[in-house]
Amino acid sequence: MTGIRVIAEGLAGPEGPVALADGSVLVCEMAAGCLTRVLPDGRKVVAVETGDTPNGAAIGPDGQCYVCNRGPSKWQRFGEVLVPIAQDEPGGPGPHGYIQRCDLASGRVERLYERAGDLPLRGPNDLVFDAAGGFWFTDFGRIRHRDIDLGSIFYAQADGSSIRELRGSFYGPNGIGLSPDGRWLYVAETYTSQLYRFEIGGPGRIRFSETLGFGSPGGYFVGAPGGLSFLDSLAVDSAGYIIVANGGEGRLTVFPPDGGACEHIRVPDLAPTNVCFGGRGLTTAYVTLMTTGKLIAIDWPRPGLRLHFQPLGTDA
C-alpha cells in the first residue's frame, strides 16, 4: 500500500465522502453546514448549503444526493484541531436530526424525513442504498451532559413514501455498509468499538438472531480492534473487506470477510471519520480526517466495491 497523499486541507470537520464521475470528491463539512466538492486539483467549491451538521451522504437512484443530517451541533477549535463538543442540556430530548435530499446541480435542498411514525430522528449518521433503491441508515442518537439516547437502524424509501425503524438499543450506531453479495448489512457501533453484521432478508428486512448472547444488538459479532478505539463510518471493498475509520487510535481498521485478524493503517489524524472508493478502477481510498480538516487518498490493493447508483467517470 503506497503512501498517503493530501488532496485538500482547510475542511471544517469533513465526513461522508462521495466519489463523483468527474473525478471530484463530495465531502460533508459538518462544522460548516454544507456539502463541498473537492476538485482533483484540490480546489474546494461549495455545492449545497445544508445547514446544521451533514454527516453522511450517498447518491440515490434519481441522481440526487441523500444526506444524514444530525441537526444542530457545536464545535471548538484548539489551535489547528477542530472537535465537536456536547451541546444538549441533560434530561431533555434536545434538537432533532433529519434526512435531506440535495440537488447538486441547483443546490436545492428538501427535508425528506424527520421522524418514523411517532419516533423522531435524533441524529442520523450514515446511509447506504441497496439495489432496490431504498436506503439503510443509522441514527446515532444524541449526547447530553449526563445521559445519551440509544441509537437505531432504519430503512427508508428514496421517494419519501416510507420509513421504518428496524432495530434499536445501539450504543452509537455509526458506519453502515453492504457486503458485495448483498447478503449482509454491516454496522459499526462507536461506544463499544464493535463491528456487527446482520443477515438481510430482502429490501428493508433483517433476519435477527435472538440467541447471540448478552450485549448483542441482534447481529453477529464481526470483530473489535481493541485499544482506545471509537469506530466511525466505513466502506467495503470488492473482496468483502470492511474498512472502518477508527477514531482515538488514528487509523483505519480493515476487517477481513472471513473473520480473521484485523489490519491497521495509520493516518495523520486521531479522528479519521469515513472512507469511500473512487479513481481508476476504484482503487483509491479517499479518507476524511476530522480534527485536521483534510481529505487524503491512499492507493488500495484491491478495487473498492461499487456502490449502487455510484456515478462513475471514464477513469473508473
N, C-alpha and C positions, 0 to 999 in steps of 0.2 A: 504494500500500500504506500503510495507516494506521499510527499509532504503536503502540508496544509497551505492553501492559497487563500488570502483575504480578498474577497470580491467587493465588499463595501463596508464602510465604517460610518459611525455617527447615527446609527439607527436607535430609536427610542424604545427599548425593550422589545426586540424582534422576536417573533414567534410565527408559527403557521406558514412556512414557505411553500410555494406552489410554483413548479417549473412550467413556464409558458412556451407556446410554439415558436415565438420569435427569439428564443434564447435568453429572455429576461426571466427573473425570478420575482414573483409577487410575495411580499412579506407583510405580515401584520405588525404594525408598530403599536404595541399595547399602550405605551405611555403617551403616545401622540394621538391615539384615536383615529387611525387611518390605515388604509392599505397602500403600500408603496411598491412601485415597480422598480426593481434594481436591474438596470440595463447591463449588457455584457461588459461594457467598459467601466462599470462601477458607478455610473451616474444614477441618481435617485429621482423618481418622478412620482408624486402623489397621484394615485389612481382613483381612490374613493375616500371620502371623509365619512367614516362610520360612526364617529363619536364613541365615547366610553372606552371599552377595553376589548378590541378584537383579538381573539386568542388563537383560533384555528380556522383554516379556510380550505375549501375544495371546490373544484369546478363540477357543476352539475350537468345533467343530461340536456339542459337548454342552453348550455354555454355560459350561464351566469355563475358568479362566484358566491358560494354559500359560506356564511361566517358564523362561528360561535362567538358571541359577544358576552362577556361575563358581567357587563354592566359597569357602574362607576368603580373606580379604584384610585388609590393614592400611591405616589412614588416618592422616593427620596434619593438624592444623589450624595454620594460620599466620594469626593474627588472626581475621578473618571468612572466610578462604579455607580450604576443606577439599579435600585432594587425596589420591589413593591413592599408596602407596609400594610398591616392590618388596619382597616378603616371602619368596620362596623361596630356599633355600640353593643355591649353584652345584653343578652336577654330579649333581643328583638329580631325580627326577620331580616331587617336591613334591606338594601336595594335588590332588585331582581336583574337577571340576565335574560338574553333572548337570542333567537336565530334570525339572521338577516340574509336577504338576497340582494346582491350588488351587481349592477351593470358596469363592467369595466370600461365600456366604450363611452357611456354617457355620464357615469358617476352617480347614477340614480340608486337610491337605497330604500328598501322596504323591510319592515319587520314581518317576518313570516310566522314565527311562533313566540309567544311569551309564556305560555302555560300548556300543560297537558291535562285537559279537563279542569278539575279543581286544584291541580297541583301546579304552582308557579315554578318556572325555571329559575334556579338560583344562580348558577354560574357555569353556563355551557362552556366547554373547554376545547374539545377536538371532535372531528367528524370524518366519516369515510362513506363513500357511495358504494352500493352494490350494483350488480349487473341489471337488476330490475329497475334501477333509477331512484330507489329510496335511499335514505342515509341513516346510519347508526351514529349516535353521538353520546359523549359523556357529559354529565353535569357534575362538576367538581364540588358544588356546594358553596358555602361562604365561611370565612374565618372571622370570628369575632374575638374580642379581647379575652373572654373566658370560656367560650364554647364554639362549636362548629356545627354546620349542617352536614349530615352524611350525604353522599352523592349517589348517582343513579346512571343506568344505561337507558337510552331512549332509541326509538326508531320512528322516523317521520317520512312523509311523502314530500317530494320537492315542489309540488304544486300547492302546498299549504292545506291540503284536504284532511290530513290525518297525522296524529302524533300519539305515541303510547310509551309509557314507562314500562320497561321490561324487567328491570331488577334494581332494587335499592340497596341500602346498607353498605355502601362502599366508603372506605376511608380515603377520599380524594381520588376518584377515578379520573384518569388523565388521558394519556395516549390511547388511540384505538386504531385497529387495522385489521385487514382480512388476509387469510392465507392465500397462496396462489391458486389453489383449487376451490376456493370459496367455502370450504367446509368449516373453517374455524374463524372465530372473532377473537382478537387479542385485545386485552385491556390492561394497561399499566396502572397500578394503584400507588399513589405518591407516598402516603404516610407510612405504609408498611414496606414500601420499596419491593413489591412483588408483582410479577407478571402472571396473568391468568389467561386461559383460553376457554372459550365457550363454543359448544358444537351448535352449528346453525341448522335449523330445521326448515328453512325456507325464508323468503323475504319477511323480515320483522319477527321471526320466530327463533327462539333458542331452546335447545333441549337441556334443561337444568338437571343437575345431579343434586339430590338432597342427602347424599351419603358420603360427602367428600371430607368430612371432619370439621372440627371446631375452627372457626376463623375464616373458612372459605366462603366467598360470596356466591357460591353455586357454580363456580367454574373449576376447571382443572388447573392445578398449580404448574407453571412452566419453570419458574426459577426466581432467584433473588440474588443480586450482585454482592451484597454484603457491604461493609464499610459505612461511611456517612453518606448514604445514598437517598436521593429523593427522585424516583422515576418520573419523568415528564412525558413528552409526546414521542411518537415512534413512527417508523416506516418499516416496510417489509421488502426484501429483495426477491428476485425471480427464483432463487433457490430455496426460499422459505425462511431465511434467516431474519430474525426480528431485531431491528436496531433501535435501541431506546436511549434517548438523551438522559443522562444520569447526573442530576444536579448534586451539589455537595462535594462529589469526588472530581468534578470537572472532566468528564469522559463520556464516550458513547459505550454502551454495553451491548454486545452482539450475542443474542441467544440463538443457538442452533436449533433447527426444527426437530432434531432427534432427541432433544433434552440433554445434550452433553454439556461440557464445561463452557462457560461464557468466555468471550474475548473482550478485552477492554482497549479502547482507543482514546488516548489523551487528547484533549483540545485546550486551547489557551483561554479558558474561562471557567470559573467554578460552576456556572449555571447554563450549560447548553440546554436549549428548550425544545428543539424539533429538528426533523430531518426530512428531506424529500430527494427524489432522484430525477435527474434531467441530463442534458448534454447528449453527446453522440452515443447511441446505444444504451442510454440511461445508465451510464457507468460513472456519473459524477454524483456524489452525495453532497447536497447543499445542507449546511448546518447553521442554525441561528444561535447566536451567543447573547444571552440577555444582558448580563451586567456590563459588558464592554461594548455592546451595541454593534456587533459585527455579523456579517454573513460570510461564511467561509465555504470552500469547496475542497473535497477530498476525492481523489481517484479511487473508485471502488473496484474490488477484484472480480465482482460479478455484476451483471446488469441488475438494476432495480426492477421491482415489479411495476409494470404499467398499471396505473390506477384506472378504474372505469371512468370514461369521459375525460381522461387527461389529454389536453391538446398537445400534439407532437409536431415538431418542425422538421425541416429537412435534415437536421443533424441528429435526429433521434433514430 
